[in-house]
Amino acid sequence: TYDNRTGPVYEQAQRSKRVAVIGGGPAGLYAAWQCAKRGPQVTLYEQNSYLGGQAHHADFMANKWCMKDFKDSLVHQCERTGVNILLNTKATPERIASEHYDAVIAAPGSVSRMDAVPVAEDARPLGVLELFGREAELGHHVAIVGGSMTAVDAALYLLETGHQVTILTRRNAAGYDYNRHSRDGFYAMWDALPNLTTLPFAQATRILAGGVEHTDREGAKTLACDSVVLSEGRIPLTDEARKFMRSEERRVGKECRSRW
């Protein structure tokens, strides 16, 4: 029902149900909050020591204050509604089954795509969102493969922590998916950043332990660097989420997919 003065009015569960939420990113936090305010006892499992998922990097960048406020508000709402938050706790199908929850919501999120470019056996590239808070593990000169907004965010963060950064982008410029206002402001200060270099029309072909092999309009080249960060998109953990489906749900889901 809906109250014109206070908004939606949720019908409370007739009995106390128990719900498990897998993943502490924005989706998991929102799901846990919405379930808890309807009455069930909700337990949220997060394998990391922090909440926020992909929004976690907003804690490290002042210009991401809107994202940080949104993430922090979700955490606050979960705490206010009594969600039992378990950090540093990886949920497994066996553990969840042993708890006999009435419902399970799987929101494991995604991981950086690390297979878009061949990687040498001795190379150890880092995913773009995984670098925040771990910049001390990187060498001085960092190459970022990919030119999206996230890659630019990572570059600006690394510049603030004293690194030299080179962005390799397949396009004519980095930050192509910024909104126009942010992009114009970013380009205006671009030339004032002496430790930042952009290589346009650069297609990475192999990640090395001490560099990046790539091609541009002049041919094949190798950029020497101390560390490499990959910003080539994300892979949703769909198969991870399906592990928490009951056998009957997996059967029905398989039948539905086969029809399409």
N, C-alpha and C positions, 0 to 999 in steps of 0.2 A: 504494500500500500504506500501512499504518498501523502505526507503532511505538507500543506502549502507554507507553513511557517518553518518547519525544521528539516524538510526534505524527505528522503525515503525512510520508511519505517519497516524494519526487517522482522519477519516472524521468527521467533526463537525456536531452536530445536526442541521437540517435545521430550527428548531424553538427551543426556549428555553423551555426545558422540566424540570420538577421538580421530583426529586428522593429522596425517604426516605430510609435510611439505619438503620436497627435496630441492635444495638450492636456495641461496640467500641473495640472489640478484634482484633487480626491480620486479620481475614477474613473480618470483617466489615470495618476496616480501609483501607485495600487493595481495596475492592469493591468501597468504597466512592472515593478514589483517582482515580481509573481507570474511574469511571463515570464522575467525575468532569473535568478531562482533555479532555474529549470528548465534553464538552460544557454544559451539564445539570446543573441546580442548585441543589446541593446535601445538604441534611440535615441529620446529623448523630445523633441518639438518644442513649445515654449511661446512664443507671440508676445509675451507681456508680460515685464517685467523681474523678475518674481517668480513663485513657484509657489503653488498653493493654490486658485486659482479662487474660487468663492464663499466658501471658508473663509478667504480672505486677510484679510477684515476682522477676524478674531479677533486679528490682530497688533496692533490698535489699541484693543482693549477688554479690560480686566483680567478682567471677569466671563465672558469667553469662553475662559477658560484651558483648559477641556476640549477645545474645538474646536481651539484652537491646538496643544495637545499631540498630538492625533490627526493633524493636518496635518503637524506637524514630524516625527512618527514615520514617516509615509509617505515624506517627503523623505529622512530618514536611511536607511531601508531601501533606497531606490533608490540612494543613494550607496554604501551598503555592498555591494550586489550588482553594482555596476559599471555602472549605467545611464548612458549618455552623455546628459547633459541640456543642451539647447541653448536658452538663454533669448534673448529678443528675436529670435526666429526664427519667422516665419510659414510654416507648411507649405503648399505648393500641390500640387495633383495632379500637375503636371508635374515638380516637384522630387522628389516621392516616387517617381514612376514611373522617373525617371532613376537612382535609387539601387538599383533592382531588389531590393527587400526581399522576403523570403519571406512575410511577413504584415504587415498594417497594421491597427492598432486606432485607430479614430477616436472620440475623446472630447472634442469641441470645447466642450462645456458649453452655457451659455445666456447670454442678454443680458437686461437690463432691458426690460420692455415699455414702449415710449414712445408707442404709438399708442392707448392706452386713453382718453385725453382729447385733444380737439382742441388743437393748439398754434399760437399766433399765429406768423406768419412771422419776426418779430424776437425771439421768445422762445427761450431756450436752457436748457431744463430739464436736470437731471442725473439719471442713474439712481441708485437708492438705494445699491447696492453699489459704484458707481463713485466715490462721493464720498469714501470713506475714503482719507486721505492727500492729498486735494485740497481740503480745507476752506478753504484760503486763496483759492481761486478764487470762493468764494461771498461774497455780501454779509452784512451783520450780521443782518438778519432773514430767516430761511429758512422757507418754507412746505413742509411735507412732505405730499404727496397720497397717502393710504393709511394704514391704521391697524394693519397687521400687526405681528408681533414684530420684523421687520426694520426697519420704519419707526420703531418705538420705540427700537431699538438705535441707529439713525442719529441720532435726536433726542438721546439721552443723550450720544452722542459729540460732537455739535455743541455741546451745552451745555458740555461740558468744554473745548471749544476757544474758548469765549467768544461764541457766537452766541445770538441769540434765536430760538426755534423755535415754530411753530404747526403742529399736526397736524390735517389734515382727514380725518375718517373717516366712512364711511357708517353705521357701527354706533353704538351708544350709548356706546362707550368704545374706547380704543386698546389694543393688546396682547391682543386676543381669543384669539390662538393660543399665548400663553404657557402653560406648565403652571401648575397652580393655585398651587404654592408660589412660583414666580417672579412670577406675576401679583399675588398678595396683597402680596408685598414691594414690588413696583413701585408699586402703588396707595397703599401706606402712605407712601411718600416723595413721591408726586405733588405734594401741596400745598406741599411744602418747596422746590419748584423754581420760583422766581419768574419765570424767563425762558421757561417752557414753558406753552403754552396748547393746549387741545384743543377742536376744534369738532366736536361729535357730530352725527350725522345730516346730514353735509355731503357733498353730491354735486358734485364738481368738474365743470364744464361747459366750461371753456376756460382754457388757460394763457396768461397775458400776459407781456410783458417785465417788467412791474413788479407782478404780482399774479396772483390766481387767482379767476376767476368761478365761483361755486358757488350751489347752492340748499340750503336747509334747511327746517325746518318753518315758518319765517316767510316764505319766499319767496326771490327771487333777490338775491344779494349779491356784493360784490367785496372780497376781502382784499388789501390792499396789502402788498407784501413786496419784498425786494431780490433774492431768488433762490428758485427752485422745484426741489424734488427729487421725483421720481416713484417711488412704491413700489406699483406696480400689477401685480406679478407678474413672471414670467420667461418668455422664449420659448426653447425648446430649439432648438439649431442643427442640426436634423435634416437639412436640405438640405445644409448645409456638410459633414456627415459622409458623406452619400451621394456627394459628389464624389470621394471616395477609393475608391469601389467600382469594381472592374473591370467592363467592359461585360457580361460573362457574369453577374456577380453582380447587376447592375442589372436584367438581363432576368428572372432568376429571382425577384428581389424583387418586381418589377412583377407577375409572374404570380401570386405568392402573395397580394399585396394585392388583385388583381382577384377572386380566388376568395372572399375574405371580404366 
